[in-house]
């Protein structure tokens, strides 16, 4: 598989976890030390990626989710991905991921998101 195909496969874990409402389904996409940052209203949602998995587990599945990879930019062992998601329990998100290639596997190191109003 090409790096782009491997990255798309990795991001699909993230999408599948959102749809299933299970943090464990999403977890394989991320490095164990990954972080998350973004605003929910005026409140900063930040910290270890485990916070996202817990949030996913505590909220209903996003069974109507429509997610599209808008851009993948790869340079050697680093990459960025922009993901646009709509119908996430009635919300629209823009996610920006940074990924690192570790032992021929791409892992999300950081997720920064924007919740559209």
C-alpha positions as CSV (number, residue, x, y, z in Angstrom):
1,X,0.0,0.0,0.0
2,X,1.1,3.6,-0.7
3,X,1.6,6.0,2.2
4,X,-1.6,7.8,1.1
5,X,-3.6,4.5,1.2
6,X,-2.1,3.7,4.7
7,X,-3.1,7.1,6.0
8,X,-6.6,6.8,4.7
9,X,-6.9,3.4,6.3
10,X,-5.7,4.9,9.6
11,X,-8.2,7.8,9.4
12,X,-11.0,5.2,8.8
13,X,-10.4,3.9,12.3
14,X,-11.2,7.4,13.6
15,X,-14.4,7.6,11.5
16,X,-15.5,4.1,12.5
17,X,-15.1,5.0,16.2
18,X,-17.3,8.1,15.7
19,X,-20.0,6.1,13.9
20,X,-19.9,3.2,16.4
21,X,-19.7,5.5,19.5
22,X,-16.8,3.3,20.8
23,X,-13.5,4.9,21.8
24,X,-11.8,1.5,21.4
25,X,-12.8,1.5,17.7
26,X,-11.1,4.8,17.3
27,X,-8.0,4.1,19.4
28,X,-5.9,2.3,16.7
29,X,-5.6,5.5,14.7
30,X,-3.7,7.3,17.4
31,X,-0.3,7.1,19.0
32,X,-0.6,6.4,22.7
33,X,0.8,9.8,23.6
34,X,-1.4,11.7,21.1
35,X,-3.1,15.0,22.1
36,X,-6.3,16.8,21.3
37,X,-7.2,20.5,21.2
38,X,-10.2,22.5,20.2
39,X,-13.1,24.6,21.5
40,X,-16.6,23.4,22.3
41,X,-18.4,26.7,22.6
42,X,-16.1,28.9,24.8
43,X,-14.6,25.9,26.5
44,X,-11.2,24.5,25.5
45,X,-11.3,20.7,25.1
46,X,-7.6,19.6,25.5
47,X,-5.2,17.1,26.8
48,X,-4.4,13.4,26.2
49,X,-6.3,11.7,23.4
50,X,-7.8,9.4,26.1
51,X,-10.1,12.4,26.8
52,X,-11.6,12.0,23.3
53,X,-12.1,8.2,23.7
54,X,-13.9,8.8,27.0
55,X,-16.1,11.5,25.3
56,X,-16.9,9.1,22.5
57,X,-17.9,6.4,25.0
58,X,-20.1,8.8,26.9
59,X,-22.1,10.1,23.9
60,X,-24.4,8.5,21.4
61,X,-22.9,7.0,18.2
62,X,-22.8,9.3,15.2
63,X,-24.6,6.9,12.9
64,X,-25.5,9.6,10.4
65,X,-21.9,10.8,10.1
66,X,-20.6,11.9,6.7
67,X,-16.8,12.3,6.8
68,X,-14.6,13.3,3.9
69,X,-10.8,13.6,3.7
70,X,-10.2,17.0,2.0
71,X,-6.4,17.0,2.0
72,X,-3.5,14.7,2.7
73,X,0.0,16.3,2.7
74,X,3.0,13.9,3.1
75,X,6.6,14.7,3.5
76,X,8.8,11.7,4.3
77,X,7.8,10.5,7.7
78,X,5.3,13.2,8.6
79,X,1.8,14.0,7.2
80,X,-1.2,16.3,7.8
81,X,-4.8,15.4,7.1
82,X,-7.8,17.7,6.9
83,X,-11.1,15.9,7.6
84,X,-14.5,17.5,7.2
85,X,-17.4,15.8,9.1
86,X,-21.0,16.6,9.1
87,X,-24.1,15.1,10.8
88,X,-22.0,14.2,13.9
89,X,-25.0,14.2,16.1
90,X,-26.2,17.3,14.4
91,X,-22.8,19.0,14.4
92,X,-20.1,19.9,11.8
93,X,-16.4,19.6,12.5
94,X,-13.2,20.3,10.7
95,X,-10.3,18.2,12.0
96,X,-6.7,18.7,11.4
97,X,-4.5,15.7,12.2
98,X,-0.7,15.5,12.3
99,X,0.7,12.0,11.7
100,X,4.0,10.3,12.1
101,X,5.2,7.2,10.3
102,X,6.5,4.7,12.9
103,X,7.7,1.3,11.9
104,X,5.9,1.6,8.5
105,X,2.6,2.5,10.3
106,X,1.0,6.0,10.3
107,X,-0.3,7.2,13.7
108,X,-2.1,10.4,14.6
109,X,0.1,12.4,17.0
110,X,-2.3,15.4,17.4
111,X,-5.9,16.3,16.6
112,X,-6.9,19.9,16.5
113,X,-10.6,20.6,15.7
114,X,-13.0,23.3,14.9
115,X,-16.7,22.9,15.8
116,X,-18.8,24.9,13.4
117,X,-21.7,27.0,14.8
